[in-house]
Amino acid sequence: MANSIALEKAVKFALRIVRLYKFLTAEKQEYVMSKQILLSGAFVAKHVKAALHSQSKQSFSNEMFVAMQKALESKLWLLLLHESEYLRDDQYNSLNEDCVEMIKLTSSISKTARESD
């Protein structure tokens, strides 16, 4: 599982979120929601990585489920950043698209792991 597509996508998403955090703090002087999106976005990758190193199918499924929850949380912060006009439509749409992909991916993996027990 060293070449996990889920982990690769989660890390790329997390890196986009890090760049978003840098932009929000440096350019927009926004420090509250930016910290929240940084944490939730980075934790998607953290939990996907933890799932790949889990000791059981149950633990794997649980970690992927938490990754999905963090992606859902990220989606909310992106929406709030957009609605409060810290993100333009094009910025929001691009990031939201990646976030929705992470939600679908982690949800599907978690569900499949639970059903295979």
Jmol script that loads the backbone (N, CA, C; Angstrom):
load data "model"
ATOM      1  N   MET A   1       0.807  -1.202   0.000  1.00  0.00           N
ATOM      2  CA  MET A   1       0.000   0.000   0.000  1.00  0.00           C
ATOM      3  C   MET A   1       0.851   1.267   0.000  1.00  0.00           C
ATOM      4  N   ALA A   2       2.118   1.125  -0.281  1.00  0.00           N
ATOM      5  CA  ALA A   2       3.014   2.280  -0.290  1.00  0.00           C
ATOM      6  C   ALA A   2       2.611   3.269  -1.375  1.00  0.00           C
ATOM      7  N   ASN A   3       2.034   2.781  -2.473  1.00  0.00           N
ATOM      8  CA  ASN A   3       1.623   3.638  -3.576  1.00  0.00           C
ATOM      9  C   ASN A   3       0.110   3.849  -3.555  1.00  0.00           C
ATOM     10  N   SER A   4      -0.415   4.267  -2.446  1.00  0.00           N
ATOM     11  CA  SER A   4      -1.849   4.459  -2.281  1.00  0.00           C
ATOM     12  C   SER A   4      -2.324   5.718  -3.008  1.00  0.00           C
ATOM     13  N   ILE A   5      -3.286   5.535  -3.890  1.00  0.00           N
ATOM     14  CA  ILE A   5      -3.886   6.669  -4.597  1.00  0.00           C
ATOM     15  C   ILE A   5      -4.604   7.575  -3.600  1.00  0.00           C
ATOM     16  N   ALA A   6      -5.269   6.976  -2.617  1.00  0.00           N
ATOM     17  CA  ALA A   6      -5.983   7.767  -1.609  1.00  0.00           C
ATOM     18  C   ALA A   6      -5.008   8.651  -0.834  1.00  0.00           C
ATOM     19  N   LEU A   7      -3.873   8.096  -0.441  1.00  0.00           N
ATOM     20  CA  LEU A   7      -2.890   8.885   0.301  1.00  0.00           C
ATOM     21  C   LEU A   7      -2.300   9.984  -0.587  1.00  0.00           C
ATOM     22  N   GLU A   8      -2.014   9.638  -1.817  1.00  0.00           N
ATOM     23  CA  GLU A   8      -1.473  10.629  -2.758  1.00  0.00           C
ATOM     24  C   GLU A   8      -2.430  11.803  -2.928  1.00  0.00           C
ATOM     25  N   LYS A   9      -3.712  11.511  -3.119  1.00  0.00           N
ATOM     26  CA  LYS A   9      -4.711  12.571  -3.283  1.00  0.00           C
ATOM     27  C   LYS A   9      -4.897  13.365  -1.987  1.00  0.00           C
ATOM     28  N   ALA A  10      -4.853  12.673  -0.851  1.00  0.00           N
ATOM     29  CA  ALA A  10      -5.018  13.347   0.447  1.00  0.00           C
ATOM     30  C   ALA A  10      -3.850  14.288   0.720  1.00  0.00           C
ATOM     31  N   VAL A  11      -2.643  13.867   0.387  1.00  0.00           N
ATOM     32  CA  VAL A  11      -1.473  14.730   0.589  1.00  0.00           C
ATOM     33  C   VAL A  11      -1.543  15.942  -0.345  1.00  0.00           C
ATOM     34  N   LYS A  12      -1.927  15.724  -1.588  1.00  0.00           N
ATOM     35  CA  LYS A  12      -2.065  16.852  -2.518  1.00  0.00           C
ATOM     36  C   LYS A  12      -3.130  17.838  -2.029  1.00  0.00           C
ATOM     37  N   PHE A  13      -4.232  17.310  -1.509  1.00  0.00           N
ATOM     38  CA  PHE A  13      -5.279  18.165  -0.959  1.00  0.00           C
ATOM     39  C   PHE A  13      -4.740  18.946   0.239  1.00  0.00           C
ATOM     40  N   ALA A  14      -4.039  18.266   1.130  1.00  0.00           N
ATOM     41  CA  ALA A  14      -3.467  18.922   2.310  1.00  0.00           C
ATOM     42  C   ALA A  14      -2.498  20.028   1.909  1.00  0.00           C
ATOM     43  N   LEU A  15      -1.692  19.786   0.896  1.00  0.00           N
ATOM     44  CA  LEU A  15      -0.749  20.808   0.435  1.00  0.00           C
ATOM     45  C   LEU A  15      -1.477  22.016  -0.156  1.00  0.00           C
ATOM     46  N   ARG A  16      -2.572  21.776  -0.846  1.00  0.00           N
ATOM     47  CA  ARG A  16      -3.379  22.902  -1.350  1.00  0.00           C
ATOM     48  C   ARG A  16      -3.933  23.716  -0.189  1.00  0.00           C
ATOM     49  N   ILE A  17      -4.329  23.015   0.859  1.00  0.00           N
ATOM     50  CA  ILE A  17      -4.871  23.692   2.035  1.00  0.00           C
ATOM     51  C   ILE A  17      -3.776  24.497   2.747  1.00  0.00           C
ATOM     52  N   VAL A  18      -2.569  23.967   2.798  1.00  0.00           N
ATOM     53  CA  VAL A  18      -1.442  24.711   3.383  1.00  0.00           C
ATOM     54  C   VAL A  18      -1.209  25.995   2.601  1.00  0.00           C
ATOM     55  N   ARG A  19      -1.233  25.891   1.273  1.00  0.00           N
ATOM     56  CA  ARG A  19      -1.061  27.088   0.448  1.00  0.00           C
ATOM     57  C   ARG A  19      -2.212  28.076   0.661  1.00  0.00           C
ATOM     58  N   LEU A  20      -3.423  27.546   0.831  1.00  0.00           N
ATOM     59  CA  LEU A  20      -4.577  28.403   1.120  1.00  0.00           C
ATOM     60  C   LEU A  20      -4.374  29.121   2.450  1.00  0.00           C
ATOM     61  N   TYR A  21      -3.911  28.409   3.452  1.00  0.00           N
ATOM     62  CA  TYR A  21      -3.641  29.012   4.761  1.00  0.00           C
ATOM     63  C   TYR A  21      -2.631  30.154   4.638  1.00  0.00           C
ATOM     64  N   LYS A  22      -1.566  29.912   3.898  1.00  0.00           N
ATOM     65  CA  LYS A  22      -0.551  30.950   3.698  1.00  0.00           C
ATOM     66  C   LYS A  22      -1.164  32.180   3.023  1.00  0.00           C
ATOM     67  N   PHE A  23      -1.978  31.951   2.006  1.00  0.00           N
ATOM     68  CA  PHE A  23      -2.649  33.034   1.288  1.00  0.00           C
ATOM     69  C   PHE A  23      -3.576  33.810   2.216  1.00  0.00           C
ATOM     70  N   LEU A  24      -4.396  33.086   2.975  1.00  0.00           N
ATOM     71  CA  LEU A  24      -5.370  33.750   3.843  1.00  0.00           C
ATOM     72  C   LEU A  24      -4.701  34.576   4.932  1.00  0.00           C
ATOM     73  N   THR A  25      -3.628  34.068   5.493  1.00  0.00           N
ATOM     74  CA  THR A  25      -2.963  34.817   6.563  1.00  0.00           C
ATOM     75  C   THR A  25      -2.129  35.967   6.010  1.00  0.00           C
ATOM     76  N   ALA A  26      -1.423  35.741   4.919  1.00  0.00           N
ATOM     77  CA  ALA A  26      -0.545  36.783   4.370  1.00  0.00           C
ATOM     78  C   ALA A  26      -1.312  37.858   3.604  1.00  0.00           C
ATOM     79  N   GLU A  27      -2.226  37.435   2.753  1.00  0.00           N
ATOM     80  CA  GLU A  27      -2.916  38.389   1.867  1.00  0.00           C
ATOM     81  C   GLU A  27      -4.207  38.947   2.466  1.00  0.00           C
ATOM     82  N   LYS A  28      -4.934  38.127   3.173  1.00  0.00           N
ATOM     83  CA  LYS A  28      -6.253  38.534   3.668  1.00  0.00           C
ATOM     84  C   LYS A  28      -6.264  38.856   5.163  1.00  0.00           C
ATOM     85  N   GLN A  29      -5.168  38.578   5.840  1.00  0.00           N
ATOM     86  CA  GLN A  29      -5.074  38.760   7.290  1.00  0.00           C
ATOM     87  C   GLN A  29      -6.241  38.078   8.017  1.00  0.00           C
ATOM     88  N   GLU A  30      -6.561  36.882   7.596  1.00  0.00           N
ATOM     89  CA  GLU A  30      -7.617  36.082   8.215  1.00  0.00           C
ATOM     90  C   GLU A  30      -6.929  34.975   9.006  1.00  0.00           C
ATOM     91  N   TYR A  31      -7.211  34.888  10.320  1.00  0.00           N
ATOM     92  CA  TYR A  31      -6.452  33.981  11.180  1.00  0.00           C
ATOM     93  C   TYR A  31      -7.297  32.926  11.901  1.00  0.00           C
ATOM     94  N   VAL A  32      -8.594  33.078  11.917  1.00  0.00           N
ATOM     95  CA  VAL A  32      -9.437  32.143  12.657  1.00  0.00           C
ATOM     96  C   VAL A  32      -9.894  30.991  11.762  1.00  0.00           C
ATOM     97  N   MET A  33     -10.641  31.313  10.717  1.00  0.00           N
ATOM     98  CA  MET A  33     -11.111  30.251   9.818  1.00  0.00           C
ATOM     99  C   MET A  33      -9.949  29.597   9.082  1.00  0.00           C
ATOM    100  N   SER A  34      -8.910  30.373   8.797  1.00  0.00           N
ATOM    101  CA  SER A  34      -7.754  29.811   8.093  1.00  0.00           C
ATOM    102  C   SER A  34      -7.089  28.717   8.919  1.00  0.00           C
ATOM    103  N   LYS A  35      -7.031  28.890  10.226  1.00  0.00           N
ATOM    104  CA  LYS A  35      -6.446  27.873  11.103  1.00  0.00           C
ATOM    105  C   LYS A  35      -7.333  26.620  11.118  1.00  0.00           C
ATOM    106  N   GLN A  36      -8.628  26.822  11.096  1.00  0.00           N
ATOM    107  CA  GLN A  36      -9.563  25.694  11.109  1.00  0.00           C
ATOM    108  C   GLN A  36      -9.467  24.878   9.822  1.00  0.00           C
ATOM    109  N   ILE A  37      -9.402  25.553   8.679  1.00  0.00           N
ATOM    110  CA  ILE A  37      -9.288  24.836   7.404  1.00  0.00           C
ATOM    111  C   ILE A  37      -7.931  24.141   7.311  1.00  0.00           C
ATOM    112  N   LEU A  38      -6.895  24.765   7.863  1.00  0.00           N
ATOM    113  CA  LEU A  38      -5.580  24.130   7.872  1.00  0.00           C
ATOM    114  C   LEU A  38      -5.624  22.824   8.657  1.00  0.00           C
ATOM    115  N   LEU A  39      -6.205  22.859   9.827  1.00  0.00           N
ATOM    116  CA  LEU A  39      -6.274  21.656  10.666  1.00  0.00           C
ATOM    117  C   LEU A  39      -7.118  20.558  10.022  1.00  0.00           C
ATOM    118  N   SER A  40      -8.303  20.901   9.591  1.00  0.00           N
ATOM    119  CA  SER A  40      -9.178  19.862   9.026  1.00  0.00           C
ATOM    120  C   SER A  40      -8.608  19.307   7.725  1.00  0.00           C
ATOM    121  N   GLY A  41      -8.051  20.171   6.881  1.00  0.00           N
ATOM    122  CA  GLY A  41      -7.491  19.707   5.608  1.00  0.00           C
ATOM    123  C   GLY A  41      -6.271  18.826   5.782  1.00  0.00           C
ATOM    124  N   ALA A  42      -5.407  19.195   6.705  1.00  0.00           N
ATOM    125  CA  ALA A  42      -4.210  18.387   6.966  1.00  0.00           C
ATOM    126  C   ALA A  42      -4.581  17.066   7.629  1.00  0.00           C
ATOM    127  N   PHE A  43      -5.619  17.085   8.465  1.00  0.00           N
ATOM    128  CA  PHE A  43      -6.016  15.864   9.160  1.00  0.00           C
ATOM    129  C   PHE A  43      -6.637  14.830   8.221  1.00  0.00           C
ATOM    130  N   VAL A  44      -7.118  15.246   7.071  1.00  0.00           N
ATOM    131  CA  VAL A  44      -7.583  14.258   6.081  1.00  0.00           C
ATOM    132  C   VAL A  44      -6.408  13.344   5.731  1.00  0.00           C
ATOM    133  N   ALA A  45      -5.288  13.945   5.382  1.00  0.00           N
ATOM    134  CA  ALA A  45      -4.101  13.157   5.019  1.00  0.00           C
ATOM    135  C   ALA A  45      -3.592  12.349   6.206  1.00  0.00           C
ATOM    136  N   LYS A  46      -3.612  12.936   7.392  1.00  0.00           N
ATOM    137  CA  LYS A  46      -3.148  12.241   8.597  1.00  0.00           C
ATOM    138  C   LYS A  46      -3.927  10.949   8.812  1.00  0.00           C
ATOM    139  N   HIS A  47      -5.243  11.024   8.687  1.00  0.00           N
ATOM    140  CA  HIS A  47      -6.073   9.845   8.949  1.00  0.00           C
ATOM    141  C   HIS A  47      -6.011   8.818   7.817  1.00  0.00           C
ATOM    142  N   VAL A  48      -5.840   9.263   6.594  1.00  0.00           N
ATOM    143  CA  VAL A  48      -5.635   8.304   5.495  1.00  0.00           C
ATOM    144  C   VAL A  48      -4.329   7.550   5.729  1.00  0.00           C
ATOM    145  N   LYS A  49      -3.286   8.270   6.092  1.00  0.00           N
ATOM    146  CA  LYS A  49      -1.994   7.630   6.377  1.00  0.00           C
ATOM    147  C   LYS A  49      -2.123   6.657   7.541  1.00  0.00           C
ATOM    148  N   ALA A  50      -2.820   7.056   8.594  1.00  0.00           N
ATOM    149  CA  ALA A  50      -3.029   6.173   9.748  1.00  0.00           C
ATOM    150  C   ALA A  50      -3.801   4.921   9.335  1.00  0.00           C
ATOM    151  N   ALA A  51      -4.775   5.071   8.455  1.00  0.00           N
ATOM    152  CA  ALA A  51      -5.546   3.914   7.987  1.00  0.00           C
ATOM    153  C   ALA A  51      -4.643   2.914   7.277  1.00  0.00           C
ATOM    154  N   LEU A  52      -3.750   3.422   6.468  1.00  0.00           N
ATOM    155  CA  LEU A  52      -2.868   2.539   5.707  1.00  0.00           C
ATOM    156  C   LEU A  52      -1.901   1.765   6.594  1.00  0.00           C
ATOM    157  N   HIS A  53      -1.707   2.227   7.813  1.00  0.00           N
ATOM    158  CA  HIS A  53      -0.799   1.557   8.750  1.00  0.00           C
ATOM    159  C   HIS A  53      -1.550   0.926   9.918  1.00  0.00           C
ATOM    160  N   SER A  54      -2.854   0.758   9.747  1.00  0.00           N
ATOM    161  CA  SER A  54      -3.661   0.199  10.830  1.00  0.00           C
ATOM    162  C   SER A  54      -3.425  -1.303  10.959  1.00  0.00           C
ATOM    163  N   GLN A  55      -3.801  -1.827  12.119  1.00  0.00           N
ATOM    164  CA  GLN A  55      -3.565  -3.232  12.437  1.00  0.00           C
ATOM    165  C   GLN A  55      -4.738  -4.138  12.082  1.00  0.00           C
ATOM    166  N   SER A  56      -5.885  -3.555  11.787  1.00  0.00           N
ATOM    167  CA  SER A  56      -7.064  -4.378  11.496  1.00  0.00           C
ATOM    168  C   SER A  56      -7.956  -3.678  10.482  1.00  0.00           C
ATOM    169  N   LYS A  57      -8.878  -4.453   9.897  1.00  0.00           N
ATOM    170  CA  LYS A  57      -9.850  -3.872   8.961  1.00  0.00           C
ATOM    171  C   LYS A  57     -10.737  -2.856   9.675  1.00  0.00           C
ATOM    172  N   GLN A  58     -11.096  -3.173  10.919  1.00  0.00           N
ATOM    173  CA  GLN A  58     -11.935  -2.263  11.707  1.00  0.00           C
ATOM    174  C   GLN A  58     -11.227  -0.919  11.912  1.00  0.00           C
ATOM    175  N   SER A  59      -9.975  -0.975  12.295  1.00  0.00           N
ATOM    176  CA  SER A  59      -9.188   0.249  12.497  1.00  0.00           C
ATOM    177  C   SER A  59      -9.017   1.006  11.179  1.00  0.00           C
ATOM    178  N   PHE A  60      -8.767   0.270  10.104  1.00  0.00           N
ATOM    179  CA  PHE A  60      -8.643   0.869   8.773  1.00  0.00           C
ATOM    180  C   PHE A  60      -9.917   1.630   8.419  1.00  0.00           C
ATOM    181  N   SER A  61     -11.058   0.952   8.582  1.00  0.00           N
ATOM    182  CA  SER A  61     -12.342   1.560   8.252  1.00  0.00           C
ATOM    183  C   SER A  61     -12.611   2.785   9.121  1.00  0.00           C
ATOM    184  N   ASN A  62     -12.306   2.680  10.403  1.00  0.00           N
ATOM    185  CA  ASN A  62     -12.524   3.807  11.316  1.00  0.00           C
ATOM    186  C   ASN A  62     -11.676   5.017  10.934  1.00  0.00           C
ATOM    187  N   GLU A  63     -10.416   4.794  10.614  1.00  0.00           N
ATOM    188  CA  GLU A  63      -9.533   5.902  10.232  1.00  0.00           C
ATOM    189  C   GLU A  63     -10.012   6.559   8.937  1.00  0.00           C
ATOM    190  N   MET A  64     -10.450   5.752   7.979  1.00  0.00           N
ATOM    191  CA  MET A  64     -10.972   6.321   6.727  1.00  0.00           C
ATOM    192  C   MET A  64     -12.249   7.106   6.985  1.00  0.00           C
ATOM    193  N   PHE A  65     -13.055   6.625   7.928  1.00  0.00           N
ATOM    194  CA  PHE A  65     -14.279   7.342   8.280  1.00  0.00           C
ATOM    195  C   PHE A  65     -13.938   8.699   8.905  1.00  0.00           C
ATOM    196  N   VAL A  66     -12.945   8.729   9.776  1.00  0.00           N
ATOM    197  CA  VAL A  66     -12.520   9.994  10.378  1.00  0.00           C
ATOM    198  C   VAL A  66     -11.959  10.922   9.301  1.00  0.00           C
ATOM    199  N   ALA A  67     -11.211  10.360   8.343  1.00  0.00           N
ATOM    200  CA  ALA A  67     -10.702  11.170   7.226  1.00  0.00           C
ATOM    201  C   ALA A  67     -11.860  11.802   6.460  1.00  0.00           C
ATOM    202  N   MET A  68     -12.922  11.027   6.244  1.00  0.00           N
ATOM    203  CA  MET A  68     -14.105  11.561   5.563  1.00  0.00           C
ATOM    204  C   MET A  68     -14.735  12.681   6.386  1.00  0.00           C
ATOM    205  N   GLN A  69     -14.817  12.498   7.703  1.00  0.00           N
ATOM    206  CA  GLN A  69     -15.383  13.542   8.564  1.00  0.00           C
ATOM    207  C   GLN A  69     -14.552  14.824   8.487  1.00  0.00           C
ATOM    208  N   LYS A  70     -13.240  14.687   8.444  1.00  0.00           N
ATOM    209  CA  LYS A  70     -12.365  15.855   8.339  1.00  0.00           C
ATOM    210  C   LYS A  70     -12.532  16.534   6.979  1.00  0.00           C
ATOM    211  N   ALA A  71     -12.764  15.742   5.941  1.00  0.00           N
ATOM    212  CA  ALA A  71     -13.016  16.321   4.617  1.00  0.00           C
ATOM    213  C   ALA A  71     -14.350  17.080   4.614  1.00  0.00           C
ATOM    214  N   LEU A  72     -15.353  16.519   5.282  1.00  0.00           N
ATOM    215  CA  LEU A  72     -16.636  17.214   5.403  1.00  0.00           C
ATOM    216  C   LEU A  72     -16.485  18.519   6.177  1.00  0.00           C
ATOM    217  N   GLU A  73     -15.678  18.486   7.222  1.00  0.00           N
ATOM    218  CA  GLU A  73     -15.404  19.694   7.997  1.00  0.00           C
ATOM    219  C   GLU A  73     -14.690  20.730   7.122  1.00  0.00           C
ATOM    220  N   SER A  74     -13.742  20.267   6.319  1.00  0.00           N
ATOM    221  CA  SER A  74     -13.029  21.168   5.403  1.00  0.00           C
ATOM    222  C   SER A  74     -14.001  21.817   4.426  1.00  0.00           C
ATOM    223  N   LYS A  75     -14.957  21.041   3.947  1.00  0.00           N
ATOM    224  CA  LYS A  75     -15.960  21.562   3.011  1.00  0.00           C
ATOM    225  C   LYS A  75     -16.752  22.698   3.654  1.00  0.00           C
ATOM    226  N   LEU A  76     -17.090  22.548   4.925  1.00  0.00           N
ATOM    227  CA  LEU A  76     -17.810  23.609   5.629  1.00  0.00           C
ATOM    228  C   LEU A  76     -16.951  24.869   5.748  1.00  0.00           C
ATOM    229  N   TRP A  77     -15.675  24.716   6.131  1.00  0.00           N
ATOM    230  CA  TRP A  77     -14.805  25.888   6.259  1.00  0.00           C
ATOM    231  C   TRP A  77     -14.596  26.574   4.920  1.00  0.00           C
ATOM    232  N   LEU A  78     -14.488  25.793   3.857  1.00  0.00           N
ATOM    233  CA  LEU A  78     -14.365  26.396   2.526  1.00  0.00           C
ATOM    234  C   LEU A  78     -15.609  27.216   2.190  1.00  0.00           C
ATOM    235  N   LEU A  79     -16.768  26.673   2.497  1.00  0.00           N
ATOM    236  CA  LEU A  79     -18.019  27.390   2.246  1.00  0.00           C
ATOM    237  C   LEU A  79     -18.056  28.699   3.047  1.00  0.00           C
ATOM    238  N   LEU A  80     -17.684  28.629   4.308  1.00  0.00           N
ATOM    239  CA  LEU A  80     -17.692  29.835   5.138  1.00  0.00           C
ATOM    240  C   LEU A  80     -16.691  30.871   4.639  1.00  0.00           C
ATOM    241  N   LEU A  81     -15.528  30.418   4.215  1.00  0.00           N
ATOM    242  CA  LEU A  81     -14.527  31.337   3.662  1.00  0.00           C
ATOM    243  C   LEU A  81     -15.033  31.990   2.378  1.00  0.00           C
ATOM    244  N   HIS A  82     -15.738  31.222   1.574  1.00  0.00           N
ATOM    245  CA  HIS A  82     -16.294  31.760   0.330  1.00  0.00           C
ATOM    246  C   HIS A  82     -17.425  32.745   0.619  1.00  0.00           C
ATOM    247  N   GLU A  83     -18.348  32.339   1.477  1.00  0.00           N
ATOM    248  CA  GLU A  83     -19.503  33.186   1.781  1.00  0.00           C
ATOM    249  C   GLU A  83     -19.099  34.477   2.496  1.00  0.00           C
ATOM    250  N   SER A  84     -17.997  34.447   3.218  1.00  0.00           N
ATOM    251  CA  SER A  84     -17.523  35.665   3.886  1.00  0.00           C
ATOM    252  C   SER A  84     -16.558  36.458   3.006  1.00  0.00           C
ATOM    253  N   GLU A  85     -16.468  36.052   1.742  1.00  0.00           N
ATOM    254  CA  GLU A  85     -15.732  36.749   0.690  1.00  0.00           C
ATOM    255  C   GLU A  85     -14.211  36.762   0.874  1.00  0.00           C
ATOM    256  N   TYR A  86     -13.691  35.738   1.540  1.00  0.00           N
ATOM    257  CA  TYR A  86     -12.239  35.575   1.595  1.00  0.00           C
ATOM    258  C   TYR A  86     -11.741  34.792   0.384  1.00  0.00           C
ATOM    259  N   LEU A  87     -12.650  34.025  -0.236  1.00  0.00           N
ATOM    260  CA  LEU A  87     -12.308  33.262  -1.443  1.00  0.00           C
ATOM    261  C   LEU A  87     -13.189  33.694  -2.597  1.00  0.00           C
ATOM    262  N   ARG A  88     -12.571  33.902  -3.753  1.00  0.00           N
ATOM    263  CA  ARG A  88     -13.327  34.191  -4.974  1.00  0.00           C
ATOM    264  C   ARG A  88     -14.034  32.909  -5.423  1.00  0.00           C
ATOM    265  N   ASP A  89     -14.979  33.049  -6.317  1.00  0.00           N
ATOM    266  CA  ASP A  89     -15.718  31.892  -6.829  1.00  0.00           C
ATOM    267  C   ASP A  89     -14.788  30.837  -7.422  1.00  0.00           C
ATOM    268  N   ASP A  90     -13.830  31.265  -8.236  1.00  0.00           N
ATOM    269  CA  ASP A  90     -12.942  30.296  -8.889  1.00  0.00           C
ATOM    270  C   ASP A  90     -12.057  29.573  -7.879  1.00  0.00           C
ATOM    271  N   GLN A  91     -11.584  30.277  -6.869  1.00  0.00           N
ATOM    272  CA  GLN A  91     -10.779  29.636  -5.823  1.00  0.00           C
ATOM    273  C   GLN A  91     -11.609  28.616  -5.058  1.00  0.00           C
ATOM    274  N   TYR A  92     -12.788  29.040  -4.658  1.00  0.00           N
ATOM    275  CA  TYR A  92     -13.690  28.162  -3.921  1.00  0.00           C
ATOM    276  C   TYR A  92     -14.058  26.927  -4.741  1.00  0.00           C
ATOM    277  N   ASN A  93     -14.450  27.137  -5.990  1.00  0.00           N
ATOM    278  CA  ASN A  93     -14.889  26.014  -6.821  1.00  0.00           C
ATOM    279  C   ASN A  93     -13.782  24.978  -7.002  1.00  0.00           C
ATOM    280  N   SER A  94     -12.580  25.426  -7.228  1.00  0.00           N
ATOM    281  CA  SER A  94     -11.457  24.515  -7.420  1.00  0.00           C
ATOM    282  C   SER A  94     -11.162  23.712  -6.154  1.00  0.00           C
ATOM    283  N   LEU A  95     -11.061  24.395  -5.022  1.00  0.00           N
ATOM    284  CA  LEU A  95     -10.788  23.716  -3.753  1.00  0.00           C
ATOM    285  C   LEU A  95     -11.951  22.816  -3.346  1.00  0.00           C
ATOM    286  N   ASN A  96     -13.162  23.295  -3.535  1.00  0.00           N
ATOM    287  CA  ASN A  96     -14.338  22.507  -3.173  1.00  0.00           C
ATOM    288  C   ASN A  96     -14.417  21.224  -3.999  1.00  0.00           C
ATOM    289  N   GLU A  97     -14.066  21.314  -5.260  1.00  0.00           N
ATOM    290  CA  GLU A  97     -14.051  20.131  -6.130  1.00  0.00           C
ATOM    291  C   GLU A  97     -13.098  19.062  -5.581  1.00  0.00           C
ATOM    292  N   ASP A  98     -11.908  19.480  -5.196  1.00  0.00           N
ATOM    293  CA  ASP A  98     -10.945  18.545  -4.609  1.00  0.00           C
ATOM    294  C   ASP A  98     -11.459  17.989  -3.284  1.00  0.00           C
ATOM    295  N   CYS A  99     -12.108  18.824  -2.511  1.00  0.00           N
ATOM    296  CA  CYS A  99     -12.643  18.401  -1.224  1.00  0.00           C
ATOM    297  C   CYS A  99     -13.752  17.362  -1.406  1.00  0.00           C
ATOM    298  N   VAL A 100     -14.643  17.604  -2.329  1.00  0.00           N
ATOM    299  CA  VAL A 100     -15.719  16.647  -2.618  1.00  0.00           C
ATOM    300  C   VAL A 100     -15.133  15.320  -3.081  1.00  0.00           C
ATOM    301  N   GLU A 101     -14.084  15.373  -3.883  1.00  0.00           N
ATOM    302  CA  GLU A 101     -13.416  14.142  -4.314  1.00  0.00           C
ATOM    303  C   GLU A 101     -12.879  13.372  -3.102  1.00  0.00           C
ATOM    304  N   MET A 102     -12.288  14.073  -2.133  1.00  0.00           N
ATOM    305  CA  MET A 102     -11.776  13.415  -0.930  1.00  0.00           C
ATOM    306  C   MET A 102     -12.911  12.810  -0.108  1.00  0.00           C
ATOM    307  N   ILE A 103     -14.028  13.512  -0.019  1.00  0.00           N
ATOM    308  CA  ILE A 103     -15.184  12.992   0.718  1.00  0.00           C
ATOM    309  C   ILE A 103     -15.670  11.698   0.080  1.00  0.00           C
ATOM    310  N   LYS A 104     -15.848  11.715  -1.236  1.00  0.00           N
ATOM    311  CA  LYS A 104     -16.329  10.529  -1.944  1.00  0.00           C
ATOM    312  C   LYS A 104     -15.356   9.368  -1.818  1.00  0.00           C
ATOM    313  N   LEU A 105     -14.070   9.661  -1.971  1.00  0.00           N
ATOM    314  CA  LEU A 105     -13.043   8.614  -1.926  1.00  0.00           C
ATOM    315  C   LEU A 105     -12.968   7.971  -0.543  1.00  0.00           C
ATOM    316  N   THR A 106     -12.855   8.785   0.497  1.00  0.00           N
ATOM    317  CA  THR A 106     -12.730   8.227   1.844  1.00  0.00           C
ATOM    318  C   THR A 106     -14.021   7.548   2.295  1.00  0.00           C
ATOM    319  N   SER A 107     -15.155   8.086   1.896  1.00  0.00           N
ATOM    320  CA  SER A 107     -16.438   7.470   2.225  1.00  0.00           C
ATOM    321  C   SER A 107     -16.561   6.094   1.572  1.00  0.00           C
ATOM    322  N   SER A 108     -16.217   6.024   0.302  1.00  0.00           N
ATOM    323  CA  SER A 108     -16.304   4.760  -0.438  1.00  0.00           C
ATOM    324  C   SER A 108     -15.360   3.713   0.150  1.00  0.00           C
ATOM    325  N   ILE A 109     -14.139   4.123   0.469  1.00  0.00           N
ATOM    326  CA  ILE A 109     -13.166   3.185   1.017  1.00  0.00           C
ATOM    327  C   ILE A 109     -13.628   2.688   2.385  1.00  0.00           C
ATOM    328  N   SER A 110     -14.099   3.579   3.212  1.00  0.00           N
ATOM    329  CA  SER A 110     -14.574   3.209   4.548  1.00  0.00           C
ATOM    330  C   SER A 110     -15.753   2.250   4.460  1.00  0.00           C
ATOM    331  N   LYS A 111     -16.687   2.572   3.596  1.00  0.00           N
ATOM    332  CA  LYS A 111     -17.890   1.736   3.439  1.00  0.00           C
ATOM    333  C   LYS A 111     -17.517   0.360   2.913  1.00  0.00           C
ATOM    334  N   THR A 112     -16.657   0.299   1.919  1.00  0.00           N
ATOM    335  CA  THR A 112     -16.223  -0.988   1.359  1.00  0.00           C
ATOM    336  C   THR A 112     -15.504  -1.834   2.414  1.00  0.00           C
ATOM    337  N   ALA A 113     -14.672  -1.204   3.223  1.00  0.00           N
ATOM    338  CA  ALA A 113     -13.943  -1.942   4.280  1.00  0.00           C
ATOM    339  C   ALA A 113     -14.921  -2.483   5.314  1.00  0.00           C
ATOM    340  N   ARG A 114     -15.925  -1.711   5.677  1.00  0.00           N
ATOM    341  CA  ARG A 114     -16.927  -2.180   6.655  1.00  0.00           C
ATOM    342  C   ARG A 114     -17.739  -3.333   6.097  1.00  0.00           C
ATOM    343  N   GLU A 115     -18.105  -3.267   4.824  1.00  0.00           N
ATOM    344  CA  GLU A 115     -18.930  -4.301   4.214  1.00  0.00           C
ATOM    345  C   GLU A 115     -18.189  -5.597   3.976  1.00  0.00           C
ATOM    346  N   SER A 116     -16.866  -5.525   3.897  1.00  0.00           N
ATOM    347  CA  SER A 116     -16.092  -6.744   3.610  1.00  0.00           C
ATOM    348  C   SER A 116     -15.808  -7.558   4.869  1.00  0.00           C
ATOM    349  N   ASP A 117     -16.264  -7.076   6.029  1.00  0.00           N
ATOM    350  CA  ASP A 117     -16.058  -7.829   7.279  1.00  0.00           C
ATOM    351  C   ASP A 117     -17.005  -9.006   7.382  1.00  0.00           C
TER     352      ASP A 117
END
end "model"
wireframe off; spacefill off
backbone 0.3
color backbone group
